[in-house]
Structures are given as structure tokens and as C-alpha cells.
Amino acid sequence: WCTNEKTAMEAALGVSFIGKRALVCMKHVGLNVAADAFVNSAMTGTHGGLVVLVADDPSMHSSQNEQDSRFYGKFAMVPIFEPSSQQEAYDMVRDAFDLSERVKLPVLMRLTTRMAHSRAVVVPAVPRDENPLSFPEDRARWVLLPVNARRRYNELLAVQADLQRLSGASPYNSYRPGDRRGVVACGIAYNYLMENYPEGCGRTVLKISQYPLPVETLRRMVAECDEILVLEDGQPFVEEQLRGLLDESGKIKGRMSGDLPRAGELTPDNVRAALGLPAAPVADACARVVPRPPALCAGCGHRDVYEMLNEVAKEYENSKIFSDIGCYTLGALPPFRAIDSCVDMGASITMAKGAADGGLFPSIAVIGDSTFTHS
């Protein structure tokens, strides 16, 4: 358990350097914090297997944005896995470690909210022994001086064709011909697609759970289908590339075309509507269930702090209170309405400092102990 995502990523890279395997976990906004180490880990490459597991949060259930980490994987030019089921998530971790050691690159494994908040029976595999201690033969690529980094970047570019070939042959990607209505289903979206066709789907379906995109399979699909609906939980990562690379006819449908909502989670229901199927029956909400917005717990010490801060703030004309991420962010809600900002983890002190430098007085920061350490 590390101070922040950057230090966690660096610790995992250190494990990889000595030939052993490491998996580092974070959510999507955490990958922003780890981006320096993550992108450069593609430049150093790996020795022992390294898997970066990131949970994205479409609909922002507990996050400040709903960014899609697949863009980070493409940006760093590393393989990406995106499971469509719990069993696949289990199997993928093992295969991701093997792939990492084969291609000498970290592997990004991307989950979304619904996959992270679900469970199922999985069939376990036989445990494997820990890797022995060993060291990279080419130590120069771990020293990113410009002369080494330039050589290493060319090597990273050279391996991209191999990564695409591996993706095209991956057991996690599959193409099933059907009628001329095509569907590209990415990760958990494949689960939603099949949930809407319990008797079997007659459409042409391309399931994508390993990236980079299987371009040749996509070319075949574009040639064989009159229209293609892209189902992906998150931003239009695949749809955008399809439109740019292959589509000259307007046949690509998805979040960008308005067939699926541009923001928020993918669900079986909005997938059903995009497929042109009649809406499933919906039960009315129970009238006896009262909305219960989050609130500070009874007896929480933050209650007293915010009451006192509000009293002090009234004594000054321009006082502002900069909050950080944690349950104390609830100070923005009634009855306190005590805070003026919450941007990212660790930002309250630095925002208050910037405002003070600009002439604000008093400039007040609220931050928790773990968040303080994080920054």
C-alpha cells in the first residue's frame, strides 16, 4: 500500500527490474498521478511481468471525471486487456503476465465500474512458482538518458506490428459472422449484448477484449456489414478510430452518432435501445423508498470543524475554503455549504496557496491525513 499511485507504479517497476512479477492497482484518475512512471515504463520495458490494473468509472459514481484509460494504453503503446466476464478477468491476469514477459512491456488491464462491482464463480488455475531473482541483460534501456531513450523508442515502435498481430490472433477477440448488421462489443459491453439475445444473436459480432485494435478483422467487418454499432463502456475509443481509419460511408454507429448516450455508463437497457429492440419491462420505483443523499456521520468531527470555519469565514469579506477529496467533501452540501472547491487529491493546499499568492485573505485549506501524505 503506497503513498500514491505514482509511488505504487514505481515500486512495481522496481519489482519487475529484479525479474519478479507485480500487479499495481488504481482507478482512472490515479493513472493520471502515475502517468509519468507509467508512460516511461513502456520506454524502459519490463523484465519480470508487470500488470497495471485500472478501474474506470463511467457515470462518475465516485470520481471527478469519466475518462477512459484505454487512451493511456494507446498513448504509451502498450497492450491492453479489457475483460467481458469475471472468468475472463481471472484468466487475463495470468495471460497478461506471460505477455508482459514475452514482449517486454507492461500490460494495462482496464475494468469498468460494473465489472469491479460484480462477482461470479470462477474456475481457478494451478498456482505457479514465483519468479527467481534475475536482472536485465540490457541495463542501458533502464537508464533513460536521451541517447538510450531514443534507441528504446525506436524499439517500442518496431514491436507495434507484433502487438497488433497478437491482438488479431487473441482468444479474447472473436469474430462471428451473421447478418449485415454488425456489432463491435468491447469488454463488458459484450456481456450486455448477449444479455439482450438470450436465444443467440444473429448479427455479425466482433468481440474485442485485447488491444491494439485487430485492424484486419475490422476491415473485414466494415466490408461485410451495412452498418456497425460500437458498444464500449466509457469514451468512444474504438468508434473514433473506426471512423478515422475505415469509415467513409457513415455506417459506424455508437456514442458519437447519438445511438448511445455520449456520457454515463453503458447498460443492458441503452444497449437494447441502440440495437432497435423493444424496451424491457421496468418496475416502478417503490414510493416508500426515500432518497438518502450522502451525509457526514452523526458525531463526525468534521461537523464541528465546518461549523466553526463558517463562523470564522463570516468575519472576512473574501474568505474562501478549499477542500480536498474525502468524506469531508460533503461539507459542500447542506447544512454546512462550507467549501468552495474540490478538484483532485492533494489540491486543497496548493490551490489555497495559489489563491493566497494572488491576494486572497484568508485562504483556508481542508485536507485529511492520507490525502496530505498522498501529495
TABELCOR-V547557 format. One record per pair of residues at least 24 apart in sequence whose ideal C-beta (glycine too) atoms are under 6 Angstrom apart, sorted by the first residue. I is the first residue (numbers start at 1). J is the second residue. D is the distance in whole Angstrom. If there is no record, write none. Layout:
I|J|D, I|J|D
//
This chain:
3|373|6, 4|33|6, 4|374|5, 5|30|4, 5|33|4, 5|34|4, 6|33|5, 6|34|5, 6|37|6, 9|34|4, 9|37|4, 9|38|6, 10|37|5, 12|50|6, 13|41|5, 16|46|5, 16|47|5, 16|48|4, 16|50|4, 17|47|6, 18|133|6, 19|47|5, 19|48|5, 19|131|5, 19|133|6, 19|134|3, 20|48|4, 20|131|5, 21|48|5, 21|49|4, 21|97|5, 21|131|6, 22|50|6, 23|51|4, 23|53|6, 24|52|6, 25|53|5, 26|54|6, 27|55|5, 28|54|6, 28|56|4, 28|67|5, 28|69|5, 29|63|6, 31|69|6, 31|72|6, 39|76|5, 41|106|5, 42|76|4, 42|77|6, 42|78|5, 42|105|6, 43|144|6, 43|149|6, 43|152|5, 44|141|6, 44|142|5, 45|104|4, 45|105|6, 46|100|5, 46|104|6, 46|106|6, 47|136|5, 48|131|5, 49|97|4, 49|100|4, 49|101|5, 50|100|5, 50|106|4, 51|96|5, 51|107|5, 51|109|6, 52|106|6, 52|108|5, 53|109|5, 54|110|6, 55|111|5, 55|116|5, 56|112|5, 56|234|6, 57|113|5, 58|112|6, 58|233|5, 58|234|5, 58|265|4, 59|264|5, 59|265|4, 61|113|6, 68|234|4, 68|235|4, 68|237|5, 69|110|5, 70|110|6, 70|237|5, 73|108|4, 77|156|6, 78|105|5, 78|106|5, 78|108|6, 79|107|5, 79|163|6, 80|108|5, 80|211|4, 81|109|5, 81|210|6, 82|110|5, 82|187|4, 82|209|5, 84|187|5, 84|188|6, 84|190|4, 84|191|5, 84|209|6, 86|120|4, 86|122|6, 87|122|5, 90|122|5, 112|188|6, 112|233|4, 114|188|6, 115|188|5, 163|212|6, 164|212|5, 167|210|5, 167|212|5, 167|214|5, 168|214|4, 168|216|6, 170|210|4, 172|209|4, 172|210|5, 173|208|6, 173|210|5, 173|214|5, 174|207|5, 175|206|5, 175|217|5, 176|205|5, 177|204|5, 178|202|5, 178|203|5, 178|204|4, 179|203|6, 180|225|5, 180|226|4, 181|227|6, 182|221|5, 182|225|3, 182|228|4, 183|229|5, 184|230|5, 185|231|5, 186|232|4, 186|238|6, 188|233|6, 189|231|4, 189|232|6, 189|233|6, 189|266|6, 192|268|5, 192|271|4, 195|268|5, 196|272|5, 222|246|5, 227|251|5, 228|252|5, 229|253|5, 229|274|6, 230|254|4, 231|271|6, 233|266|4, 294|330|6, 296|330|5, 302|328|5, 306|331|5, 306|336|4, 306|338|4, 309|338|6, 310|338|5, 316|362|6, 319|362|5, 321|364|5, 322|348|4, 322|351|5, 322|352|4, 322|365|5, 323|348|6, 323|366|5, 324|348|4, 324|367|4, 324|371|5, 326|368|4, 326|371|6, 328|366|6, 345|371|6, 345|374|5, 346|371|6, 346|374|5, 346|375|3
//
